[in-house]
Amino acid sequence: MRKGIKKLLTVALTATLGLATLAGCGSSSADGGSANGGTTKELSGKIQLAGSTSMEKMCGALMEAFMEEYPNVTVTTEYTGSGAGIESVTSGSVDIGNASRALSDKEKSAGIEENIVAIDGIAMITDKNNKVTNVTKQQLTDIYTGKITNWKDLGGSDEAIVVIGREAASGTRGAFEELLEVKNKCAYAQELDSTGAVLAKVAATPGAIGYVSLDVVDKTVAALKLDGVDATEDNIKAGKYTLSRPFVMATKGSVSSQSELVQAWFNFVKSEAGKKVIKGVGLILPE
C-alpha cells in the first residue's frame, strides 16, 4: 500500500515538474521580453522630453508606439522651443532636449550630446492664391532682409510681402537664418511661437511667406520651389534642395550613460519599428 502511494506521488511530482518546464519555455510580456530592447525585466517609470515644436508630430508618433511596446512607461513632452529644450536637459529638469537644429559648440562643450534621429526639410510656404511658385536663394534672402517687399518684383501680383518667422529661440528659425546667412538681419512682420501658428498665419494672410518643417505642409498653403527645386525627401537626400536641418534628441552625456529607460527609448528610436514611425511622418532617416 505504501509502495503504491509512493509511486503515485512520484508520478504526480514528475508531471508537475514537466508542466513547469514547458511553461518556462514559453514567451511572456511580463518578463520584459521585447522585439526592440531585449530587456530581461518589465520597464516602468517616466521619460521627460522638452523642446522643439517642429518635432511635435514625430515625437507624438514615437511616444505612442513606444508606450504600446512598454505600457508601464510614461513618456511626456513639452514643446517649449529648441533653445529651451537644450536648457532643460542641461539643467537636468528633463531627460531629453529636443532641438530642430545642430547643437552649438558652446552647448557641446557643456557636455550635451547631439543625437541626430532624423533630417527635416524646411519648406517655404505662401498663401494658396500667390502666383509666385519659385524663388532663388538670393531672392529669398532679399525677401527676409527687407530688400524685396512686393511680389510684383518676383513676377507676382502687386501685393506687399508679409514676412512671417519664428521666435528667437526656435530651432527652425536658427537653422533657416544660418542656412541663408541672415542671422540678426531679418525684417519680420510677425514672429510666432510654433510651427502650427506659422502654417495657420500664412494660410490666412494674403501676401504672406513663412518657413515650416516639410512634414507639416498641407493643402492650406502653397510650397515654393527654391532655385527651381521642389522641397521633397528625394531632393534633400540628393543635395538638390538646400534648406534642411537635423532633428536632435540631446542628452546630458552619452546615451550609454543614461538611465535604463532613456536607453530603451533610443534603442526603440533606432529600431526598425522606430525608423518606420520616423519615415511615416515624412522625415528622412540620418545616414
C-alpha positions as CSV (number, residue, x, y, z in Angstrom):
1,M,0.0,0.0,0.0
2,R,2.8,2.4,1.0
3,K,4.7,1.5,-2.2
4,G,1.5,2.3,-4.3
5,I,1.1,5.7,-2.6
6,K,4.8,6.5,-3.0
7,K,4.6,5.6,-6.7
8,L,1.6,7.9,-7.2
9,L,3.4,10.8,-5.5
10,T,6.4,10.3,-7.7
11,V,4.3,10.3,-10.9
12,A,2.5,13.5,-9.7
13,L,5.7,15.3,-8.9
14,T,7.2,14.3,-12.3
15,A,4.1,15.6,-14.1
16,T,4.2,18.9,-12.1
17,L,7.9,19.5,-13.0
18,G,7.2,18.7,-16.6
19,L,4.5,21.4,-16.8
20,A,6.7,23.9,-15.1
21,T,9.4,23.3,-17.6
22,L,7.0,23.7,-20.5
23,A,5.7,27.0,-19.1
24,G,9.3,28.2,-18.7
25,C,10.0,27.7,-22.4
26,G,7.1,30.0,-23.4
27,S,7.5,33.8,-24.1
28,S,5.7,36.3,-21.9
29,S,5.5,40.1,-22.0
30,A,5.6,40.0,-18.2
31,D,9.2,39.1,-18.2
32,G,10.1,42.2,-20.2
33,G,11.0,40.3,-23.5
34,S,10.9,42.9,-26.3
35,A,11.5,42.8,-30.0
36,N,13.2,46.2,-29.7
37,G,15.2,46.2,-26.5
38,G,15.7,42.6,-25.3
39,T,15.3,43.7,-21.7
40,T,15.0,40.9,-19.1
41,K,12.5,42.7,-16.9
42,E,9.4,44.8,-17.3
43,L,10.3,48.5,-17.6
44,S,8.3,51.1,-15.7
45,G,8.7,54.8,-14.9
46,K,8.7,58.1,-16.7
47,I,10.7,59.7,-19.5
48,Q,10.6,63.5,-19.9
49,L,11.4,65.4,-23.1
50,A,11.1,69.1,-23.9
51,G,12.0,71.4,-26.8
52,S,11.3,71.9,-30.5
53,T,7.7,72.5,-31.6
54,S,8.8,71.4,-35.1
55,M,9.4,67.9,-33.7
56,E,5.9,67.6,-32.2
57,K,4.5,65.3,-35.0
58,M,7.4,62.9,-34.9
59,C,7.6,62.9,-31.1
60,G,3.9,62.2,-30.7
61,A,4.1,59.2,-33.1
62,L,7.2,57.8,-31.4
63,M,5.7,58.2,-27.9
64,E,2.5,56.4,-28.9
65,A,4.5,53.5,-30.5
66,F,7.0,53.3,-27.6
67,M,4.3,53.2,-24.9
68,E,2.5,50.5,-26.8
69,E,5.7,48.5,-26.6
70,Y,6.3,49.4,-22.9
71,P,2.9,50.0,-21.4
72,N,4.3,50.7,-17.9
73,V,6.4,53.6,-19.1
74,T,5.0,57.1,-19.4
75,V,6.7,59.5,-21.9
76,T,5.8,63.2,-21.7
77,T,6.9,66.1,-24.0
78,E,6.7,69.8,-23.5
79,Y,7.0,71.8,-26.8
80,T,8.9,74.8,-25.5
81,G,11.3,75.6,-28.4
82,S,14.8,74.2,-29.2
83,G,16.7,76.6,-27.0
84,A,14.5,76.0,-24.0
85,G,14.8,72.2,-24.6
86,I,18.6,72.3,-24.5
87,E,18.5,74.5,-21.4
88,S,16.2,72.0,-19.7
89,V,18.4,68.9,-20.4
90,T,21.5,70.9,-19.4
91,S,19.9,71.8,-16.0
92,G,18.7,68.2,-15.6
93,S,15.0,69.0,-15.4
94,V,14.3,66.7,-18.4
95,D,15.9,63.5,-19.7
96,I,16.0,64.6,-23.4
97,G,16.1,68.0,-25.0
98,N,14.6,68.2,-28.5
99,A,16.3,70.6,-30.9
100,S,15.4,71.1,-34.6
101,R,18.9,72.4,-35.3
102,A,22.5,71.3,-34.8
103,L,24.0,72.0,-31.4
104,S,26.3,74.9,-30.9
105,D,30.0,74.4,-29.8
106,K,29.1,76.0,-26.5
107,E,26.3,73.5,-25.9
108,K,28.5,70.6,-26.8
109,S,31.3,71.9,-24.5
110,A,28.7,71.8,-21.6
111,G,28.5,68.0,-22.1
112,I,25.4,67.9,-24.2
113,E,25.4,65.0,-26.7
114,E,24.0,65.6,-30.2
115,N,21.9,62.6,-31.1
116,I,20.5,63.1,-34.6
117,V,17.4,61.0,-35.1
118,A,16.0,62.4,-38.3
119,I,16.6,65.0,-41.1
120,D,13.9,67.6,-41.9
121,G,13.5,69.9,-44.8
122,I,12.5,73.5,-44.3
123,A,9.7,74.4,-46.7
124,M,9.0,77.9,-47.8
125,I,5.2,78.5,-47.9
126,T,2.8,81.2,-49.2
127,D,-0.9,81.6,-49.2
128,K,-2.6,79.5,-51.9
129,N,-3.5,82.4,-54.1
130,N,0.0,83.6,-54.6
131,K,1.1,83.4,-58.3
132,V,4.8,83.0,-57.5
133,T,5.8,79.4,-57.4
134,N,9.6,79.7,-57.4
135,V,12.3,81.9,-55.8
136,T,16.1,81.8,-55.9
137,K,18.1,81.6,-52.8
138,Q,19.2,85.2,-53.3
139,Q,15.6,86.4,-53.8
140,L,14.6,84.6,-50.6
141,T,17.5,86.3,-48.7
142,D,16.4,89.6,-50.1
143,I,12.8,89.0,-49.0
144,Y,13.8,88.2,-45.4
145,T,16.2,91.1,-45.1
146,G,13.6,93.6,-46.5
147,K,15.3,94.3,-49.9
148,I,12.3,92.9,-51.8
149,T,9.0,93.9,-50.3
150,N,6.4,93.3,-53.1
151,W,5.5,90.2,-55.0
152,K,5.4,92.1,-58.3
153,D,9.2,92.2,-58.2
154,L,9.2,88.4,-58.4
155,G,6.6,88.2,-61.2
156,G,3.6,88.0,-59.0
157,S,0.7,90.4,-58.1
158,D,1.2,93.9,-56.9
159,E,0.9,92.9,-53.3
160,A,3.1,93.6,-50.2
161,I,5.1,90.7,-48.9
162,V,4.2,89.8,-45.3
163,V,7.3,88.2,-43.8
164,I,6.4,85.6,-41.2
165,G,9.0,83.9,-38.9
166,R,9.5,82.1,-35.6
167,E,10.5,83.4,-32.2
168,A,14.2,83.9,-31.4
169,A,14.5,80.5,-29.5
170,S,13.1,78.5,-32.4
171,G,15.4,75.8,-33.9
172,T,13.6,76.2,-37.3
173,R,14.5,79.9,-37.2
174,G,18.1,79.2,-36.2
175,A,18.6,76.7,-39.0
176,F,16.8,78.9,-41.6
177,E,18.8,82.0,-40.7
178,E,22.1,80.1,-40.6
179,L,21.5,78.4,-44.0
180,L,20.6,81.7,-45.6
181,E,23.3,83.6,-43.6
182,V,20.8,86.2,-42.5
183,K,21.1,85.8,-38.7
184,N,20.0,89.0,-36.9
185,K,19.2,90.6,-40.3
186,C,15.6,89.5,-40.9
187,A,12.8,92.1,-41.2
188,Y,9.9,90.0,-39.7
189,A,6.4,91.4,-39.8
190,Q,5.5,88.8,-37.1
191,E,7.4,86.3,-35.0
192,L,5.2,83.3,-34.0
193,D,5.8,80.7,-31.3
194,S,5.1,77.4,-33.1
195,T,5.2,75.7,-36.5
196,G,1.4,75.3,-36.4
197,A,1.0,79.0,-35.8
198,V,3.2,79.9,-38.8
199,L,1.2,77.5,-41.0
200,A,-2.1,78.9,-40.0
201,K,-1.0,82.5,-40.3
202,V,0.4,82.1,-43.8
203,A,-2.7,80.3,-44.9
204,A,-4.9,83.1,-43.7
205,T,-2.8,86.1,-44.8
206,P,-2.7,87.4,-48.4
207,G,0.9,88.0,-49.5
208,A,2.4,86.1,-46.6
209,I,5.5,83.9,-46.7
210,G,6.9,81.7,-43.9
211,Y,9.1,78.7,-43.2
212,V,7.9,75.4,-41.6
213,S,9.0,71.8,-41.3
214,L,8.5,69.9,-44.6
215,D,6.4,67.2,-42.8
216,V,3.6,69.7,-41.8
217,V,2.9,71.2,-45.2
218,D,-0.7,70.6,-46.2
219,K,-3.2,71.8,-48.7
220,T,-4.0,75.0,-46.9
221,V,-0.8,76.6,-48.2
222,A,1.5,76.5,-51.3
223,A,5.1,75.4,-51.1
224,L,7.6,77.4,-53.1
225,K,10.4,75.8,-55.2
226,L,13.9,77.0,-54.4
227,D,16.1,77.6,-57.4
228,G,13.6,75.5,-59.4
229,V,13.8,72.6,-57.0
230,D,10.8,71.2,-55.1
231,A,11.1,70.5,-51.3
232,T,11.0,66.7,-51.3
233,E,12.8,63.9,-49.5
234,D,14.5,62.7,-52.6
235,N,15.8,66.2,-53.5
236,I,17.1,66.7,-50.0
237,K,18.9,63.4,-50.0
238,A,20.4,64.2,-53.4
239,G,21.6,67.6,-52.1
240,K,19.5,69.5,-54.6
241,Y,17.2,71.2,-52.1
242,T,19.4,73.0,-49.7
243,L,17.1,74.1,-46.9
244,S,17.4,71.1,-44.4
245,R,18.3,70.6,-40.8
246,P,18.7,67.8,-38.2
247,F,16.2,66.7,-35.6
248,V,18.2,66.2,-32.4
249,M,17.3,64.4,-29.2
250,A,20.0,65.8,-26.9
251,T,21.2,64.1,-23.7
252,K,23.5,65.2,-20.9
253,G,26.3,62.9,-21.6
254,S,26.3,59.9,-24.0
255,V,23.2,57.7,-24.4
256,S,25.1,54.8,-22.9
257,S,25.4,56.8,-19.6
258,Q,21.7,57.5,-19.4
259,S,19.1,55.6,-17.3
260,E,17.7,52.2,-18.5
261,L,14.5,53.9,-19.5
262,V,16.3,56.5,-21.7
263,Q,18.5,53.9,-23.3
264,A,15.4,51.8,-24.1
265,W,13.9,54.9,-25.7
266,F,16.9,55.4,-28.0
267,N,17.0,51.7,-28.8
268,F,13.4,51.9,-29.9
269,V,14.0,55.1,-32.0
270,K,16.9,53.3,-33.8
271,S,15.0,50.1,-34.2
272,E,13.1,49.1,-37.4
273,A,9.8,50.0,-35.7
274,G,11.2,53.4,-34.7
275,K,12.5,54.1,-38.2
276,K,9.2,53.2,-39.7
277,V,7.5,55.8,-37.4
278,I,10.0,58.4,-38.4
279,K,9.6,57.8,-42.1
280,G,5.8,57.6,-41.6
281,V,5.6,61.2,-40.6
282,G,7.5,62.4,-43.7
283,L,11.0,62.7,-42.2
284,I,14.4,61.4,-43.6
285,L,16.5,58.9,-41.7
286,P,20.0,60.0,-40.9
287,E,22.7,58.2,-42.9
